[in-house]
Amino acid sequence: MTSIRLRLLKWLIVPVLLINLAGGALTYMLAWAPAGTVAANSQQRGQMRQATLRALVLLEVVLTAASVGLVWFSVSTALRPLNRLRADLNARGGDDLAPIAGADVPYELEPVVSAFNGLLDKVGEGARARQDFLANVAHQLRTPLAGLKTQLEWLGVRHAEPETAHSVRLMLSATERMIRQTNQLLSLARAEPNHFEKTRLEPLALNALVEEAIQSFVEQASLKSIDIGFDLQPATITGDRFLLRDLIDNLIDNAIRYTPAHGTVTVTVQGAPGAGLLTVEDNGPGIPRAKREQVFSRYVRLDDKTHGSGLGLAIVRDIAVVHGARLAIGDAAGGQGALFSVRFP
């Protein structure tokens, strides 16, 4: 891959050097020309020529260094807009499809930026179409899956034979997993910034939402003998009820899934005027610092032995973003486990 900087320097420095060398050669020729009556004898003329030669060589070195430095500075300054453009693109997340601002873009880069923005628009349209498709599929699947689950539960009650009951339990477990995946896809579509409707924002009691969510996880925690506790202080925030419930559910579900049997999960809510803090702490394996940003990407699971789609924490991140909340991962008390915190403005 060629470098624009090196090409510019090659075509600028070489001519400068040639001009300097030509001027130096001419100066040397003049310096060695007979001095006429300026010097009284040949010895004095020789000394004058040597002094003149040293001065000219020094002057030539200074001029050459100054020319190279000037060219380097000029080229580096000219390439700064391109470097800023590169830094801006490298700093973007994988789902940031906002157009590149063209206010400070040089004339030469305007066609490139325009073409790039056109490509971003096409990618954005494709992403929106995929999200609409996922939302529609999720909506279409929820009703038949819920009906299938109801029928399986009905069969389980009326057919207690060991083989039949075992088959019903397997089908019911698979159906519950499909329902969970469908709900995850629907949550992911609702949390997209392009689909987020600010008109649904309303003052909500965060502690009441968390208390309601915890009740649905008591049975799941008891199956692993996990002690799930909570400390809920009053906290009022502005948000979307359905999205915030998805955020809470995913954080608690994630903690229970990765906490070993006989472990603990603690959910807390702290309030402040116009703000709230939600934390979910567990004593599971924790998350290494080097992978804490990675877990918020879609389809990423650190433990292949645990069932899941890898969408839960990505959904949590998207919901936190559209609510202007700060999401962070830390170490649990004692250094064992993970501590997820969501600070709402």
ZIZI-V11780 format. One record per backbone hydrogen bond with DSSP energy under -1.0 kcal/mol. CO is the residue of the C=O (numbers start at 0). NH is the residue of the N-H. If there is no record, write none. Layout:
co=CO nh=NH
co=CO nh=NH
This chain:
co=2 nh=6
co=3 nh=7
co=4 nh=8
co=5 nh=9
co=6 nh=10
co=7 nh=11
co=8 nh=12
co=9 nh=13
co=11 nh=15
co=12 nh=16
co=13 nh=17
co=14 nh=18
co=15 nh=19
co=16 nh=20
co=17 nh=21
co=18 nh=22
co=19 nh=23
co=20 nh=24
co=21 nh=25
co=22 nh=26
co=23 nh=27
co=24 nh=28
co=25 nh=29
co=26 nh=30
co=27 nh=31
co=34 nh=37
co=40 nh=44
co=41 nh=45
co=42 nh=46
co=43 nh=47
co=44 nh=48
co=45 nh=49
co=46 nh=50
co=47 nh=51
co=48 nh=52
co=49 nh=53
co=50 nh=54
co=51 nh=55
co=52 nh=56
co=53 nh=57
co=54 nh=58
co=55 nh=59
co=56 nh=60
co=57 nh=61
co=58 nh=62
co=59 nh=63
co=60 nh=64
co=61 nh=65
co=62 nh=66
co=63 nh=67
co=64 nh=68
co=65 nh=69
co=66 nh=70
co=67 nh=71
co=68 nh=72
co=69 nh=73
co=70 nh=74
co=71 nh=75
co=72 nh=76
co=73 nh=77
co=74 nh=78
co=78 nh=82
co=79 nh=83
co=80 nh=84
co=81 nh=85
co=82 nh=86
co=83 nh=87
co=84 nh=88
co=85 nh=89
co=86 nh=90
co=92 nh=95
co=108 nh=112
co=109 nh=113
co=110 nh=114
co=111 nh=115
co=112 nh=116
co=113 nh=117
co=114 nh=118
co=115 nh=119
co=116 nh=120
co=117 nh=121
co=118 nh=122
co=119 nh=123
co=120 nh=124
co=121 nh=125
co=122 nh=126
co=123 nh=127
co=124 nh=128
co=125 nh=129
co=126 nh=130
co=127 nh=131
co=128 nh=132
co=129 nh=133
co=130 nh=134
co=131 nh=135
co=132 nh=136
co=133 nh=137
co=134 nh=138
co=135 nh=139
co=136 nh=140
co=137 nh=141
co=140 nh=144
co=141 nh=145
co=142 nh=146
co=143 nh=147
co=144 nh=148
co=145 nh=149
co=146 nh=150
co=147 nh=151
co=148 nh=152
co=149 nh=153
co=150 nh=154
co=151 nh=155
co=152 nh=156
co=153 nh=157
co=154 nh=158
co=160 nh=164
co=161 nh=165
co=162 nh=166
co=163 nh=167
co=164 nh=168
co=165 nh=169
co=166 nh=170
co=167 nh=171
co=168 nh=172
co=169 nh=173
co=170 nh=174
co=171 nh=175
co=172 nh=176
co=173 nh=177
co=174 nh=178
co=175 nh=179
co=176 nh=180
co=177 nh=181
co=178 nh=182
co=179 nh=183
co=180 nh=184
co=181 nh=185
co=182 nh=186
co=183 nh=187
co=184 nh=188
co=185 nh=189
co=186 nh=190
co=191 nh=194
co=191 nh=195
co=196 nh=199
co=197 nh=200
co=201 nh=238
co=203 nh=236
co=204 nh=208
co=205 nh=209
co=206 nh=210
co=207 nh=211
co=208 nh=212
co=209 nh=213
co=210 nh=214
co=212 nh=215
co=213 nh=216
co=216 nh=220
co=217 nh=221
co=218 nh=222
co=220 nh=223
co=220 nh=225
co=221 nh=224
co=223 nh=261
co=226 nh=264
co=228 nh=266
co=230 nh=268
co=234 nh=205
co=236 nh=203
co=238 nh=201
co=239 nh=243
co=240 nh=244
co=241 nh=245
co=242 nh=246
co=243 nh=247
co=244 nh=248
co=245 nh=249
co=246 nh=250
co=247 nh=251
co=248 nh=252
co=249 nh=253
co=250 nh=254
co=251 nh=255
co=252 nh=256
co=253 nh=257
co=259 nh=262
co=262 nh=226
co=263 nh=282
co=264 nh=228
co=265 nh=280
co=266 nh=230
co=267 nh=278
co=268 nh=232
co=269 nh=276
co=271 nh=274
co=274 nh=271
co=275 nh=343
co=276 nh=269
co=277 nh=341
co=278 nh=267
co=279 nh=339
co=280 nh=265
co=287 nh=290
co=288 nh=291
co=290 nh=294
co=292 nh=295
co=293 nh=296
co=296 nh=299
co=302 nh=305
co=309 nh=298
co=309 nh=299
co=310 nh=314
co=311 nh=315
co=312 nh=316
co=313 nh=317
co=314 nh=318
co=315 nh=319
co=316 nh=320
co=317 nh=321
co=318 nh=322
co=319 nh=324
co=320 nh=323
co=325 nh=342
co=327 nh=340
co=329 nh=338
co=331 nh=334
co=336 nh=331
co=337 nh=281
co=338 nh=329
co=339 nh=279
co=340 nh=327
co=341 nh=277
co=342 nh=325
co=343 nh=275
